[in-house]
C-alpha cells in the first residue's frame, strides 16, 4: 500500500512538471528567459521527485 501511494505521488509530480513546462512554452517570453524558467522548473521537479523517493 505504501508503494502505491509513493508511485501515485511521483506520477502526480511528473504530470505537474510536464504541465508547467508546457505552460512556460505558451508564455510570451524571449528565448533566454524561457530557458531559465524551464531549468528552474526542472530543478524543482527533480528535488520534489527525490523527496518522494526518500533521498532527503
N, CA and C atoms as an extended XYZ file, in Angstrom:
168
Properties=species:S:1:pos:R:3:atomname:S:1:resname:S:1:resid:I:1 pbc="F F F"
N         0.823       -1.196        0.000 N   UNK     1
C         0.000        0.000        0.000 CA  UNK     1
C         0.868        1.261        0.000 C   UNK     1
N         1.953        1.237        0.759 N   UNK     2
C         2.842        2.393        0.827 CA  UNK     2
C         3.501        2.641       -0.524 C   UNK     2
N         3.877        1.580       -1.216 N   UNK     3
C         4.491        1.727       -2.526 CA  UNK     3
C         3.556        2.355       -3.539 C   UNK     3
N         2.270        2.030       -3.438 N   UNK     4
C         1.292        2.598       -4.370 CA  UNK     4
C         1.140        4.096       -4.152 C   UNK     4
N         1.130        4.542       -2.894 N   UNK     5
C         0.981        5.975       -2.630 CA  UNK     5
C         2.216        6.744       -3.099 C   UNK     5
N         3.396        6.150       -2.942 N   UNK     6
C         4.621        6.794       -3.431 CA  UNK     6
C         4.584        6.877       -4.951 C   UNK     6
N         4.149        5.815       -5.587 N   UNK     7
C         4.059        5.803       -7.048 CA  UNK     7
C         3.069        6.849       -7.556 C   UNK     7
N         1.933        6.975       -6.887 N   UNK     8
C         0.945        7.980       -7.273 CA  UNK     8
C         1.514        9.382       -7.076 C   UNK     8
N         2.226        9.604       -5.983 N   UNK     9
C         2.846       10.901       -5.730 CA  UNK     9
C         3.872       11.250       -6.786 C   UNK     9
N         4.678       10.281       -7.186 N   UNK    10
C         5.682       10.502       -8.233 CA  UNK    10
C         4.996       10.814       -9.556 C   UNK    10
N         3.940       10.084       -9.877 N   UNK    11
C         3.210       10.313      -11.122 CA  UNK    11
C         2.576       11.702      -11.153 C   UNK    11
N         1.967       12.110      -10.053 N   UNK    12
C         1.358       13.435       -9.990 CA  UNK    12
C         2.422       14.519      -10.116 C   UNK    12
N         3.550       14.350       -9.441 N   UNK    13
C         4.641       15.321       -9.542 CA  UNK    13
C         5.137       15.420      -10.970 C   UNK    13
N         5.311       14.296      -11.641 N   UNK    14
C         5.781       14.289      -13.019 CA  UNK    14
C         4.783       15.001      -13.939 C   UNK    14
N         3.494       14.739      -13.741 N   UNK    15
C         2.476       15.386      -14.567 CA  UNK    15
C         2.446       16.900      -14.341 C   UNK    15
N         2.628       17.327      -13.094 N   UNK    16
C         2.661       18.765      -12.801 CA  UNK    16
C         3.864       19.416      -13.478 C   UNK    16
N         5.020       18.744      -13.442 N   UNK    17
C         6.220       19.280      -14.098 CA  UNK    17
C         5.975       19.443      -15.595 C   UNK    17
N         5.408       18.419      -16.214 N   UNK    18
C         5.134       18.485      -17.656 CA  UNK    18
C         4.143       19.604      -17.963 C   UNK    18
N         3.107       19.744      -17.149 N   UNK    19
C         2.117       20.793      -17.371 CA  UNK    19
C         2.736       22.185      -17.232 C   UNK    19
N         3.561       22.390      -16.206 N   UNK    20
C         4.194       23.697      -16.013 CA  UNK    20
C         5.144       24.001      -17.163 C   UNK    20
N         5.908       23.000      -17.616 N   UNK    21
C         6.809       23.229      -18.752 CA  UNK    21
C         6.017       23.586      -20.011 C   UNK    21
N         4.881       22.952      -20.202 N   UNK    22
C         4.031       23.287      -21.351 CA  UNK    22
C         3.518       24.722      -21.252 C   UNK    22
N         3.081       25.105      -20.059 N   UNK    23
C         2.572       26.461      -19.873 CA  UNK    23
C         3.668       27.505      -20.047 C   UNK    23
N         4.885       27.177      -19.639 N   UNK    24
C         6.004       28.100      -19.839 CA  UNK    24
C         6.245       28.296      -21.336 C   UNK    24
N         6.097       27.242      -22.120 N   UNK    25
C         6.259       27.364      -23.572 CA  UNK    25
C         5.232       28.305      -24.170 C   UNK    25
N         4.044       28.361      -23.573 N   UNK    26
C         2.967       29.195      -24.102 CA  UNK    26
C         3.118       30.669      -23.722 C   UNK    26
N         3.964       30.973      -22.735 N   UNK    27
C         4.131       32.362      -22.300 CA  UNK    27
C         4.898       33.171      -23.341 C   UNK    27
N         4.570       34.445      -23.457 N   UNK    28
C         5.287       35.294      -24.422 CA  UNK    28
C         6.616       35.797      -23.848 C   UNK    28
N         7.558       34.896      -23.680 N   UNK    29
C         8.876       35.248      -23.153 CA  UNK    29
C         9.913       35.108      -24.261 C   UNK    29
N        11.015       35.831      -24.111 N   UNK    30
C        12.098       35.623      -25.073 CA  UNK    30
C        12.812       34.313      -24.754 C   UNK    30
N        13.634       33.855      -25.676 N   UNK    31
C        14.243       32.528      -25.579 CA  UNK    31
C        15.066       32.313      -24.332 C   UNK    31
N        15.873       33.309      -23.967 N   UNK    32
C        16.763       33.142      -22.809 CA  UNK    32
C        15.965       33.043      -21.512 C   UNK    32
N        14.981       33.904      -21.346 N   UNK    33
C        14.155       33.874      -20.136 CA  UNK    33
C        13.382       32.572      -20.047 C   UNK    33
N        12.830       32.121      -21.160 N   UNK    34
C        12.085       30.861      -21.184 CA  UNK    34
C        12.988       29.697      -20.787 C   UNK    34
N        14.213       29.697      -21.269 N   UNK    35
C        15.148       28.619      -20.943 CA  UNK    35
C        15.489       28.624      -19.456 C   UNK    35
N        15.687       29.809      -18.881 N   UNK    36
C        15.992       29.906      -17.450 CA  UNK    36
C        14.819       29.389      -16.626 C   UNK    36
N        13.598       29.764      -16.997 N   UNK    37
C        12.414       29.314      -16.260 CA  UNK    37
C        12.265       27.797      -16.375 C   UNK    37
N        12.525       27.246      -17.551 N   UNK    38
C        12.431       25.795      -17.733 CA  UNK    38
C        13.448       25.064      -16.860 C   UNK    38
N        14.665       25.575      -16.776 N   UNK    39
C        15.696       24.934      -15.942 CA  UNK    39
C        15.281       24.985      -14.477 C   UNK    39
N        14.731       26.117      -14.033 N   UNK    40
C        14.286       26.229      -12.641 CA  UNK    40
C        13.168       25.240      -12.352 C   UNK    40
N        12.214       25.104      -13.271 N   UNK    41
C        11.103       24.165      -13.078 CA  UNK    41
C        11.624       22.734      -13.020 C   UNK    41
N        12.564       22.383      -13.890 N   UNK    42
C        13.120       21.029      -13.902 CA  UNK    42
C        13.874       20.743      -12.606 C   UNK    42
N        14.655       21.704      -12.114 N   UNK    43
C        15.394       21.506      -10.863 CA  UNK    43
C        14.432       21.303       -9.696 C   UNK    43
N        13.395       22.139       -9.622 N   UNK    44
C        12.403       21.983       -8.552 CA  UNK    44
C        11.704       20.634       -8.667 C   UNK    44
N        11.398       20.213       -9.891 N   UNK    45
C        10.765       18.915      -10.093 CA  UNK    45
C        11.643       17.758       -9.671 C   UNK    45
N        12.929       17.824       -9.993 N   UNK    46
C        13.850       16.756       -9.592 CA  UNK    46
C        13.966       16.693       -8.075 C   UNK    46
N        14.027       17.855       -7.427 N   UNK    47
C        14.098       17.870       -5.966 CA  UNK    47
C        12.833       17.265       -5.362 C   UNK    47
N        11.671       17.579       -5.943 N   UNK    48
C        10.420       17.005       -5.448 CA  UNK    48
C        10.392       15.491       -5.629 C   UNK    48
N        10.853       15.025       -6.789 N   UNK    49
C        10.878       13.576       -7.014 CA  UNK    49
C        11.849       12.885       -6.060 C   UNK    49
N        12.984       13.502       -5.792 N   UNK    50
C        13.936       12.906       -4.851 CA  UNK    50
C        13.356       12.863       -3.442 C   UNK    50
N        12.546       13.857       -3.079 N   UNK    51
C        11.888       13.823       -1.767 CA  UNK    51
C        10.919       12.653       -1.689 C   UNK    51
N        10.180       12.401       -2.780 N   UNK    52
C         9.256       11.256       -2.780 CA  UNK    52
C         9.999        9.941       -2.658 C   UNK    52
N        11.188        9.873       -3.222 N   UNK    53
C        11.970        8.638       -3.169 CA  UNK    53
C        12.770        8.539       -1.880 C   UNK    53
N        12.540        9.449       -0.937 N   UNK    54
C        13.172        9.450        0.382 CA  UNK    54
C        14.686        9.561        0.325 C   UNK    54
N        15.194       10.290       -0.667 N   UNK    55
C        16.629       10.529       -0.724 CA  UNK    55
C        16.992       11.554        0.335 C   UNK    55
N        16.068       12.524        0.558 N   UNK    56
C        16.285       13.515        1.614 CA  UNK    56
C        15.328       13.294        2.748 C   UNK    56
